[in-house]
Amino acid sequence: MTTCFYPGNAISQDADLAAVVAFRDTPRDTPHYRLASLGAVGAVWGLAYDRFDNALYVAAFHKRQAAFGPGGPGAIYRVDLATGAVTHLASIPDAGPDRHSLPQRGPDSLARAWAAKTSLGDIDVDTAGTTLFVVNLNDRRIHRLALPSGQHLGSFPHGASGEAWAEDARPFGLAFHAGRLYHGVVHSAEIGGRAADLAALVYSSRPDGTDMRRDAELGLDYPRGVASQAQHVGVPTFYARLAWRPWADGRLNVGNNPEQFGWFVNPMPILADLAVTPSGDVVLGLRDRMVDAGVMIGTPDEPSALGAGDLLLGRPDGSGWRVQTVPEPFDDSVLDIADNSAQGGLAAFHWRGQFVAGVMDFSLGRPQLTSGAAWYDVALGARVRRERLCDAEGVRPVLARPRALDDLDGDYVFPSANQSVGDLEVLCAPTLTPSATPTATPTATPSRTPTPSATATASPTATPTPTSTATPTGTATPSPTATPKPVPIYLPVVLRDPPCDRVKPHVDVVLVIDASSSMLEATRAGRPKVDAARTAATVFLDQLALPGDQAAVVGFNATAWLAQPLTGDRAALRRALGGLTVAQLTRIDLGIRAAHAELRSLRRAAGHLPAIVVLTDGRNNPEPVSSAEAAAAVAKADGVRLFTIGLGDDVEADALARMASAPGDYHFAPDGEDLVAIYRAIAGAFEPCPPSMWWPFPP
């Protein structure tokens, strides 16, 4: 789930728009579910999910042209995910006044200088669900609220508050992990204005702020490329360098020709979010302050802001991390528009080695900047999925009690509004994994009420406690004290599905590759798309258990040909890929028929699973696409599993999705450089225990 921003007054005619949405990766970027409306919460960024209460906590946020909700700049809202009810849980003290110059619509010039300096930043909840942590951007302290009561437990300073440059220190991001609270701070260099002073730091402490330590530090002077606006032939290209710059409240546009450049660009760093992976790495989400200081609706006097954040990876180094900046660990580029586009928000899928990040992109279908979420594989550093988000239309009004929301297929389809997205959070069922039943201690204090002490040591009394020490008495006699508050009890679950076969079946798979002339066009790396396809197909072959498995290669353009019959000879398959020749036209139908014919030949091994993987960057030509769908239907009826990959925006996505054997068997690649991750995912689809058989189950 994430937050969406819309310009205007939150309690006006836009009150029903979705300010908080739940989503998963879908073939057509719908349905999404409105968890909270704009009228109920206004502009919000921070999200925290309490799986014990099945509740979502949402924090107010200061963004230009986006008004606060009814609770004002310091509001924390609670969303009951079982009923959909939204309540004002608490107000964080000293969060600052409302700095907007609304009331309705307009440039909201007053708000520009207060971006990331007032209201609230990130929020997070501890593992037990007893404490909510909140970054107050106005007093620059980390506040604690008791859950579920919302009682204010106090606050403590961020880790850089004692530094000589504390006046330039700006906290924002939070992450609770392994009993410690991590938070992100940037040296904004606002006072001195020296770019060399810019830095991002990660600190951690115990939940009450004690035992503060620095876990990571990096300078922000690393190369970040450019944003560019390509013009017509003979007209210069306008560009802006994306190097991080000191915070400033003026209207400096760093483009080489600000009068002609289509966006307002002035990158200013915010360390907006952190996510610790199962392997102990840390992902850092940097947000560009400009996206909150600039306008969402551009005018001739001030174009809309381009938010060019970043995604960085820290590897364990002693008790902290060493952060990698060069080469970039994750690709968050936007075609040839911008080399970086992350929006700062992160959420990690701890059971599968992936995370999802808020990003921006560019839709060629309706040329404009777009917003949404992208899934990344940490080990591969690859972007594997995307979802278009925050359209004003197409969002369902309510979400019933959830089971789990996770990505289901491999599409990359995207567009949405140029208004950014906020924090992200994984929304899971209250019972993700079986755990020990919490034992209530018969004291006067309910078990979920937090205490100011950071110590979890049991009181040394005769009262039975959930420790491993044997109690001398055989039976504990209840004392005449208050009845403890009911707590969840997690019971074992008997899974009635048959167990997965640990023996991976052999496959006979035909790689069907588009060799039309459009495949000579360049990828974002500057090489022909057909070369990127050859590389990805080679990676796919490397995932197969050749020679036990078999593969074949079919090329197609105006005709289709069997470049290599079914074989376990890896070298022969690679030679066939290298020998594909490019020509005019795109006969997808002939390619599928040739592949199906090979799978019906005597070279097909008995007992092997048959599969076809079709890659195309265009439309079936000159025959209608219905002929390709018919060929696919015949192959599927014969027991063949069919995967389809659409490369670029000039594909018949709906038809390719229908050709595939299942929704998850259709993939979209915006660029040829994205193909490797897709072919890896398809190779993994033949595993005997797919993710659908893991616990927790997807819905």
Secondary structure, 3 states (H helix, E strand, C coil): CEEECCCECCCCCCCCCEEEEECCCCCCCCCEEEEEEHHHHECEEEEEEECCCCEEEEEEECECCECECCCCCCEEEEEECCCCCEEEEEECCCCCCCCCCCCCCCCCHHHHHHCCCCEEEEEEECCCCCEEEEEECCCCEEEEEECCCCCEEEEEECCCCCCCCHHHEEEEEEEEECCEEEEEEEECCCCCCCHHHCEEEEEEECCCCCCCEEEEEEECCCCCCEEEECCCCCCCCEEEECCCCCCCCCCCCCECCCCCCCCECCCCEEEEEEEECCCCCEEEEEEECHHHHCCCCCCCCCCCECCCCEEEEEEEECCEEEEECCCCCCCCCECCCECCCEEEEEEEECCCCEEEEEEEEEECCCCEEEEEEEEEECCCCEEEEEEECCCCCCEECCCCCCCECCCCCECCCCCCCCCCEEEECCCECCCCCCCCCCCCCCCCCCCCCCCCCCCCCCCCCCCCCCCCCCCCCCCCCCCCCCCCCCCCCCCCCCCCCCCCCCCCCCEEEEEEEECEHHHHCECCCCCEHHHHHHHHHHHHHHHCCCCCCEEEEEEECCCEEEEEEEECCHHHHHHHHHCCCCECCECHHHHHHHHHHHHCCCCCCCCCEEEEEEEECCCCECCCHHHHHHHHHHHHHCCCEEEEEEECCCCCHHHHHHHCCCHHHEEEECCHHHHHHHHHHHHHCCCCCCHHHCCCCCC
